[in-house]
């Protein structure tokens, strides 16, 4: 633990850089990210090996964010983080609109698991926290990681679909749309009930008027 803490605090120390199991991987990741600049060197153009010897260890898994930043630059790295933030925000919104407590907890837990993966690998590469071997969702190489992340997406989409589907009572009438206030549903119900009431026909009104003219309601006064 002390060695990992020293590597985390002093990744560019010459003694730790040349030591076996030292800060070589973290330091090379920092050099790769710095080499990308603002717009990056282009996909497939980053220098990751010299003469068949890899410069950046674990480039497909642990150091994938450093490689992506070197090739896509600062703009691409921020764009990738924004995509992750949008995904997490939609997951938490799904947790809010879920109809039952199980859906709330499941959607919130899956969103936090996804966010934790992103924070651990990005924070480890950028030396915010000690580097840990966790895959970056949908970017790192790994079959089981891709399958697990797609399962998370599928569960969130299922919960969201059920939450947005209108509820029905025993008679088959729609009760309430998920995520909409009660007054909106009440206004739509009142509009449907008012539109279903029959309107008087013009012919009926004219006939009733003619009957009233033929049969006046006032009685004649008696003569003295």
C-alpha positions, 0 to 999 in steps of 0.5 A, spaced: 500 500 500 505 504 501 508 503 494 502 504 491 501 511 495 508 513 493 507 511 485 501 515 486 504 521 489 510 521 485 509 518 478 515 522 475 520 520 480 526 517 477 527 512 482 520 510 482 520 510 474 526 505 473 524 501 479 520 494 477 513 495 478 514 502 479 511 508 476 513 507 469 505 506 466 502 512 470 508 516 467 508 514 460 500 515 460 501 522 462 506 523 457 501 520 452 496 525 454 500 531 453 503 529 446 496 529 444 495 536 445 488 540 444 486 536 438 490 530 438 495 526 433 489 523 430 486 516 430 492 510 430 497 516 430 499 515 437 506 512 439 505 506 443 511 502 441 518 503 438 521 497 435 516 492 437 517 494 444 511 497 448 512 504 451 505 504 454 503 498 458 496 495 458 494 500 452 488 496 451 485 496 458 488 500 463 491 505 459 486 506 454 483 513 456 491 515 456 491 513 448 484 516 447 486 523 449 493 522 445 489 521 439 483 525 440 486 531 444 483 535 450 477 536 446 475 529 444 477 527 452 472 532 454 467 530 449 467 522 451 466 525 459 460 529 456 457 522 453 458 519 459 455 524 463 449 524 459 448 517 460 449 517 467 444 523 467 439 519 463 440 513 468 438 517 474 432 520 471 430 513 469 430 512 477 426 518 478 420 516 474 420 508 475 413 506 478 416 502 484 421 502 489 425 496 486 425 500 479 428 506 483 433 502 486 435 498 480 436 504 476 440 508 481 444 502 482 446 501 475 447 508 474 452 509 480 456 502 478 457 505 471 459 512 474 464 508 478 467 505 473 468 511 469 471 515 475 476 509 477 479 509 470 479 516 468 481 518 475 487 513 475 490 515 469 490 522 470 493 521 477 486 523 481 486 517 485 491 511 485 491 507 478 486 500 478 485 495 473 478 497 471 475 497 464 473 504 461 465 502 459 464 501 451 472 503 450 476 498 453 478 491 450 474 486 453 468 481 452 465 480 459 466 488 460 462 489 453 457 484 455 456 487 462 455 494 460 450 492 455 446 488 460 446 495 464 443 499 458 438 493 457 436 494 464 435 501 464 431 501 457 427 496 460 425 500 466 424 507 462 420 503 457 415 501 463 415 507 466 413 511 460 408 506 458 401 509 460 397 505 466 390 502 465 385 500 470 381 494 470 376 497 465 382 498 460 381 506 461 388 510 462 389 512 469 395 516 468 401 518 464 408 517 468 412 523 469 406 528 468 402 532 474 395 530 476 392 537 474 394 535 466 391 528 467 385 531 470 384 537 464 385 531 459 379 527 462 375 533 463 376 535 455 374 528 453 368 528 457 366 535 455 367 533 447 363 526 448 357 530 451 351 530 445 350 537 442 343 540 441 341 539 433 339 546 430 332 542 427 330 541 434 332 548 437 327 551 431 322 546 432 322 547 440 321 555 438 316 554 434 312 550 439 313 555 444 310 561 439 304 556 438 303 555 445 304 561 449 305 560 456 301 566 459 294 565 460 289 571 457 286 575 463 278 575 464 274 581 462 270 584 467 
